[in-house]
Amino acid sequence: MKLMTTLLPIFSLLLNTDLPTVHSQLMETDSIRASTDSSQLAGIKWDLMELITPDGESVTDFHRSSPYVVFSKNGKLSGYTTCNSFLVSYLTDENQKLTVYRDFEMTTFACLDEELDKALVYAIRSSSSFKISDNELHLMAGDVLVLKFMKS
């Protein structure tokens, strides 16, 4: 029942408002609080520049969509893939370690390229550390770069 009361407001937001409004309202959600050292990440919109697939392929064409992520100070990571919005809890530490939790919530709209959307979600979920340099955010899975973002 608790899951239903948590998800119901999110789904009603998705059905009744546009994506920018949904994003800003989701950012205010604080049902799961995490202790994070996200000062370098929080409150910044990061636009996706490159996705490295598990096969090592570099993808920079996102079919006229503009994938992005936003890390909030309250331990929520939200964003937009190639066709869906998502929300998940995260935790960082002073060593730039990143934990993306399993509570991944996402809309389920049909995508032009389902495989690309799945690869992006997989890369976000498998991220275990981050690096920020020259307005770029790199998300790593182990020591492998999987996502490269530019500060918006």
Contacts in CASP RR format, 6 or more apart in sequence:
PFRMAT RR
TARGET T0000
AUTHOR 0000-0000-0000
METHOD contacts of the structure
MODEL  1
MKLMTTLLPIFSLLLNTDLPTVHSQLMETDSIRASTDSSQLAGIKWDLME
LITPDGESVTDFHRSSPYVVFSKNGKLSGYTTCNSFLVSYLTDENQKLTV
YRDFEMTTFACLDEELDKALVYAIRSSSSFKISDNELHLMAGDVLVLKFM
KS
6 31 0 8 1.000
7 105 0 8 1.000
9 29 0 8 1.000
10 26 0 8 1.000
10 29 0 8 1.000
10 87 0 8 1.000
10 105 0 8 1.000
13 21 0 8 1.000
13 22 0 8 1.000
13 25 0 8 1.000
13 26 0 8 1.000
14 22 0 8 1.000
14 85 0 8 1.000
14 107 0 8 1.000
17 25 0 8 1.000
19 80 0 8 1.000
19 85 0 8 1.000
22 85 0 8 1.000
23 70 0 8 1.000
23 78 0 8 1.000
23 79 0 8 1.000
23 80 0 8 1.000
23 85 0 8 1.000
26 76 0 8 1.000
26 78 0 8 1.000
26 85 0 8 1.000
26 87 0 8 1.000
27 70 0 8 1.000
27 72 0 8 1.000
27 76 0 8 1.000
27 78 0 8 1.000
29 74 0 8 1.000
29 76 0 8 1.000
29 87 0 8 1.000
30 74 0 8 1.000
30 76 0 8 1.000
32 75 0 8 1.000
32 76 0 8 1.000
32 89 0 8 1.000
32 103 0 8 1.000
33 74 0 8 1.000
33 75 0 8 1.000
34 74 0 8 1.000
34 75 0 8 1.000
34 89 0 8 1.000
34 90 0 8 1.000
34 91 0 8 1.000
35 91 0 8 1.000
36 42 0 8 1.000
36 73 0 8 1.000
36 75 0 8 1.000
36 90 0 8 1.000
36 91 0 8 1.000
36 92 0 8 1.000
37 92 0 8 1.000
37 93 0 8 1.000
37 94 0 8 1.000
38 71 0 8 1.000
38 72 0 8 1.000
38 73 0 8 1.000
38 75 0 8 1.000
38 90 0 8 1.000
38 92 0 8 1.000
40 132 0 8 1.000
41 71 0 8 1.000
41 92 0 8 1.000
41 130 0 8 1.000
41 132 0 8 1.000
41 137 0 8 1.000
42 71 0 8 1.000
42 72 0 8 1.000
42 73 0 8 1.000
43 70 0 8 1.000
43 71 0 8 1.000
43 72 0 8 1.000
43 73 0 8 1.000
44 70 0 8 1.000
44 71 0 8 1.000
44 151 0 8 1.000
44 152 0 8 1.000
45 68 0 8 1.000
45 69 0 8 1.000
45 70 0 8 1.000
45 151 0 8 1.000
45 152 0 8 1.000
46 68 0 8 1.000
46 69 0 8 1.000
46 70 0 8 1.000
46 71 0 8 1.000
46 137 0 8 1.000
46 149 0 8 1.000
46 150 0 8 1.000
46 151 0 8 1.000
46 152 0 8 1.000
47 66 0 8 1.000
47 67 0 8 1.000
47 68 0 8 1.000
47 149 0 8 1.000
47 150 0 8 1.000
47 151 0 8 1.000
47 152 0 8 1.000
48 62 0 8 1.000
48 66 0 8 1.000
48 67 0 8 1.000
48 68 0 8 1.000
48 69 0 8 1.000
48 120 0 8 1.000
48 147 0 8 1.000
48 148 0 8 1.000
48 149 0 8 1.000
49 60 0 8 1.000
49 136 0 8 1.000
49 148 0 8 1.000
49 149 0 8 1.000
49 150 0 8 1.000
50 58 0 8 1.000
50 59 0 8 1.000
50 60 0 8 1.000
50 147 0 8 1.000
50 148 0 8 1.000
51 58 0 8 1.000
51 59 0 8 1.000
51 60 0 8 1.000
51 116 0 8 1.000
51 119 0 8 1.000
51 120 0 8 1.000
51 123 0 8 1.000
51 146 0 8 1.000
51 147 0 8 1.000
51 148 0 8 1.000
52 58 0 8 1.000
52 59 0 8 1.000
52 123 0 8 1.000
52 144 0 8 1.000
52 145 0 8 1.000
52 146 0 8 1.000
52 147 0 8 1.000
52 148 0 8 1.000
53 59 0 8 1.000
53 119 0 8 1.000
53 123 0 8 1.000
54 119 0 8 1.000
54 122 0 8 1.000
59 116 0 8 1.000
59 119 0 8 1.000
62 82 0 8 1.000
62 116 0 8 1.000
63 82 0 8 1.000
63 112 0 8 1.000
63 113 0 8 1.000
63 116 0 8 1.000
65 80 0 8 1.000
65 81 0 8 1.000
65 82 0 8 1.000
65 83 0 8 1.000
66 80 0 8 1.000
67 79 0 8 1.000
67 80 0 8 1.000
67 81 0 8 1.000
67 82 0 8 1.000
67 120 0 8 1.000
68 79 0 8 1.000
68 80 0 8 1.000
68 149 0 8 1.000
68 152 0 8 1.000
69 77 0 8 1.000
69 78 0 8 1.000
69 79 0 8 1.000
69 124 0 8 1.000
69 149 0 8 1.000
70 77 0 8 1.000
70 78 0 8 1.000
70 79 0 8 1.000
71 77 0 8 1.000
71 90 0 8 1.000
72 78 0 8 1.000
75 89 0 8 1.000
75 90 0 8 1.000
75 91 0 8 1.000
76 87 0 8 1.000
76 88 0 8 1.000
76 89 0 8 1.000
76 90 0 8 1.000
77 87 0 8 1.000
77 88 0 8 1.000
77 89 0 8 1.000
77 90 0 8 1.000
77 100 0 8 1.000
77 124 0 8 1.000
78 85 0 8 1.000
78 86 0 8 1.000
78 87 0 8 1.000
78 88 0 8 1.000
79 85 0 8 1.000
79 86 0 8 1.000
79 87 0 8 1.000
80 86 0 8 1.000
81 106 0 8 1.000
81 111 0 8 1.000
81 117 0 8 1.000
81 120 0 8 1.000
81 121 0 8 1.000
82 111 0 8 1.000
82 112 0 8 1.000
82 113 0 8 1.000
82 116 0 8 1.000
82 117 0 8 1.000
82 120 0 8 1.000
83 109 0 8 1.000
83 110 0 8 1.000
83 111 0 8 1.000
83 112 0 8 1.000
83 117 0 8 1.000
84 106 0 8 1.000
84 107 0 8 1.000
84 108 0 8 1.000
84 109 0 8 1.000
84 111 0 8 1.000
84 117 0 8 1.000
85 106 0 8 1.000
85 107 0 8 1.000
86 104 0 8 1.000
86 105 0 8 1.000
86 106 0 8 1.000
86 107 0 8 1.000
86 121 0 8 1.000
86 124 0 8 1.000
87 104 0 8 1.000
87 105 0 8 1.000
87 106 0 8 1.000
88 100 0 8 1.000
88 101 0 8 1.000
88 103 0 8 1.000
88 104 0 8 1.000
88 105 0 8 1.000
88 124 0 8 1.000
88 125 0 8 1.000
89 100 0 8 1.000
89 101 0 8 1.000
89 103 0 8 1.000
90 98 0 8 1.000
90 99 0 8 1.000
90 100 0 8 1.000
90 101 0 8 1.000
91 98 0 8 1.000
91 99 0 8 1.000
91 101 0 8 1.000
92 98 0 8 1.000
92 99 0 8 1.000
92 130 0 8 1.000
95 129 0 8 1.000
96 129 0 8 1.000
96 130 0 8 1.000
96 131 0 8 1.000
97 128 0 8 1.000
97 129 0 8 1.000
98 127 0 8 1.000
98 128 0 8 1.000
98 129 0 8 1.000
98 130 0 8 1.000
98 139 0 8 1.000
99 128 0 8 1.000
100 124 0 8 1.000
100 125 0 8 1.000
100 126 0 8 1.000
100 127 0 8 1.000
104 121 0 8 1.000
104 125 0 8 1.000
106 121 0 8 1.000
111 117 0 8 1.000
120 147 0 8 1.000
123 139 0 8 1.000
123 141 0 8 1.000
123 146 0 8 1.000
123 147 0 8 1.000
124 139 0 8 1.000
124 147 0 8 1.000
126 141 0 8 1.000
126 146 0 8 1.000
127 139 0 8 1.000
127 140 0 8 1.000
127 141 0 8 1.000
127 146 0 8 1.000
127 147 0 8 1.000
128 140 0 8 1.000
128 141 0 8 1.000
128 142 0 8 1.000
129 139 0 8 1.000
129 140 0 8 1.000
129 142 0 8 1.000
130 137 0 8 1.000
130 138 0 8 1.000
130 139 0 8 1.000
130 140 0 8 1.000
131 137 0 8 1.000
131 138 0 8 1.000
131 140 0 8 1.000
132 138 0 8 1.000
135 150 0 8 1.000
135 151 0 8 1.000
136 148 0 8 1.000
136 149 0 8 1.000
136 150 0 8 1.000
136 151 0 8 1.000
137 147 0 8 1.000
137 148 0 8 1.000
137 149 0 8 1.000
137 150 0 8 1.000
137 151 0 8 1.000
138 145 0 8 1.000
138 147 0 8 1.000
138 148 0 8 1.000
138 149 0 8 1.000
139 145 0 8 1.000
139 146 0 8 1.000
139 147 0 8 1.000
139 148 0 8 1.000
139 149 0 8 1.000
140 146 0 8 1.000
END
